[in-house]
Amino acid sequence: MTPAELEQLIKAPGSALAPEALERARAAAAGELARTPQAVPWTREAGRWLGAMWLLWGGAAVAGVVAGVVTPEGLVSRLPSLALVSAAQVLCAFAASAPRGYRLRWPAVGLSLLSVVGVVVLRAAPASAPTAPAWACTVSHLAVDALPLWLGLRMLRGIAPASWRFIAAGLAVGATGGAIGELACGRGWEHVALYHVTAWLLVAAVALWVGSRRPPLSYAP
C-alpha cells in the first residue's frame, strides 16, 4: 500500500480507528516502504555490466597504443574482428539480461560462434617473434574476464535462472578477453584457436557451471 492509498483509507468516512492508531499505522507503513528496495531497471543493470566490459578492453586499447604495444596500423587491421566481437558481446549481454531474452538466445549464440571463428580466420600471419609464452595469453584472458563474470552472475541472480542465460553471459564476458587478445597478441591463427578461443569457451562453461549452482534471488522472467 502506498502512502497515498493509506491516507485515503484513514480519511475514509466511518473510519473507526482512533487518531493515535491512525498515526501509528501511517508511520509503520511509511517505514516499511522506506525499507523496501527499489527495483532497478534491467537496462541500467545491463548497461553497467556492458560498460564495465567495454571499459576493460577499451582501456587496454588506449594503454596499448600509448605504450607502443599496439600500433595504429595494427589497430586498424583488427577493426573487422573487433567489430564482430563487440557486436556479439552486446547481443549476448542483452540476451542474458533482458526480460524474455530467450528471443535473442539463438542469434546471440550464433553471432558469438561466428565471432569466435572470425578471430581465427581474420588473423594474419605473425607480425613479430613472440616474447612471452603462449599460455600467458590464456591466463591473461581468464584474469581479465574474472571481474565481468562476477558482475554478470551477480546480476543474473535477480532473474529466473536458465542455462541459456548463463551461456550467453559467459560468451559476452569471454568477448572481453577476446577483444584484448586481438589488440595485444600478434601470433598466428593456430595460437588464437588454441589459446584464445579455448579461454573464451572456458569462461562460458564456468558461467554455466557457477550460475546453475547459485540460488537465485528472484524468479522474474
N, C-alpha and C positions, 0 to 999 in steps of 0.2 A: 504494500500500500504506500502510495506516495504521500508526502506531506499535504498536498492539496486535497487528496481524497480523504485523508484523516480529518482535515479541517472541516470539510463538508459534512462528515459523519458527526463530528462534535456539535456542529451548529444545526443539525437536523431537528425539525420540530418534534417535540415529545421525547427528546433525549433524557434518559433517567439518570445519567451519570452526574455525580457531584462535580463542581468546578475543580476541586483538588485532584480528583481521579482523572478528569479530562486532561489536566496539565501533565500528570504523571504519564498518562498514555501517550500524549504528544511527545514528551521528552524521550520516552522509551523507543518510540517508532523512529524518531529522528536519529537517535543513537545507532539503532540497527542499520538504518540506511547509510549512515556515515561509515560504518564498518564493512559494508558490502563492497567488495572490489568491483570497480567499473570495468566493463568489458572493453577490450582493446580491439579495434577493427583489424581483421586479418590482413588487410592490405598494408597496414602500418607494420605489423609484425613481419610480414614477408619482405617489405621494403627494407627494414632494418637488417634482416638476415642477408638479403641480397647485397645491400650496401656494404656490409662487413666483408663479404667475399670479393666484391669489386675493389674495395679499398686495399685488400691484401695484394691482389695481383696487379692492380693499377699502380700501387705504391712500389711494387717490385719493378715495374717497367720504368718508372721515373728514376728510382735508385740505380737501376742497371745502366741507364743512359748516362746519368751523372758520373757513375763510377767507371764508365768506359767498357763495362762488360757487355752491354747491348749497344750496338751501333745504330744510328738512324736508318741506315740501309738495311740492316738486319731486321729491324722492327717493321719496316715497310714490307719486306719479303714475307713476314709471318702474318701480315694482316688478314689474308684469307682464312687461315686456320684459326686465328684469334677470333675473327667474326663468327665462325662456325661454333667455336667453343662457347663464346659468350651468349649466343642465341640459345644453345642447348641449356646453358645454365639458367637463363631467365625462364624458359619454358618449364624446366624441371622444378624450379623453385616455386612457381605459381601452381603447378600441378600438385605439388606436395602440400601446399598450404591453403589453397582456395577451397571454399565450400563447393561440394560437388566437383572436385578437381579430377574425378575419375574420367571426365570428358576429355581431359588433356593427357591422360596417362600414356596412351599408346603413341601419340605424336611426340610427347616429351621423351619417352624411352627411345623411340625411333631416331629422333634427332640427336640424342646423346650417342647412340651407337654409330650414327653417321659421322659425328664429330670425332669419335674415337678412331674410326677408320681414316678420317680426313687428316688427322695429325700425323698419321703414319705415311699415307700416300703423298701428302704435300711436302713431306720433309725432304729437303735437298741433300746433296752429298755433304759430308762433314766439312765445316769451314776451316777448322784448325785441329791440331792434335790435342786430345783431352788431357787435362792436368789433374783431374780428380777421378777416383774410382767410379765405375759405372753405378754401383749400388748407392752412391751418395745421392743420386737423383731420386731414387725410390724413398730413401729416408727423408730427404727434404720435402718431397711430395707429401708424405704422410704427416710430417711435422706441421706443415703449413695448413693442412686440412683439419687439424685437431680442433682448433677453436671454432671454425664454421660448423663442424659436425656437432659439437656440443650445443651450439646455438640452435641449430636446426632441430635436433632431437628434443631440446627443451621446449621449443615452440610447438612441436607436434604432440606433446603431452596434453595440450589443450584441445586436441581434435580426436575424433573417433579413430582408433588405430586401424591401419590397413597396410598390408605388406607392400602394396604398390606405392603408398605414400613414402615409406621408408626407403624403398629403392630409388624413387625419384629424388628424394632429398640427398641420398648418398651420391647419386650421379651429379647433382648440382654442386655438391661440396667438392667432389673429385675434379670437377672442371676448374676449380681454383688452382690446385696444384698443376693441372694440365696446362693452364694458360701460362703459369710461371715457368714450366718446363719448356714451353715454346719460346719464351723470351731468353732464358738463361742457358739453355743447353744447345750446343752446336753439333752434337753427334748425329749419326745417320738414322735411317728409319728402323733398322734392326734394333738399335738401342732403345728407340722410342717405344717400339712394340713390346719389348721385353721388360723395360724398367719404368716406363711412364704409364703405359696402358694398364699394366698389371696393378700398379698402385691405385690407379683410378677405379678399377673394378673392385679392388680390395676394400676401398672406402665404402663403396655401395654395399658390399657384403657385410661389413661391420655395422653400417647403419641399419640394415635389415635385422641383424642378429641382436644388437643392443635395443633397438626400438621395439621389437616384438616382445622383449622381456621386461620392459619398464611399464609399471601400471599407469594408465592414463589418468589425467586429472579431470577430463571431460570427455563426453561422447558426442560432442557437437559434430554434425555431418561435414 
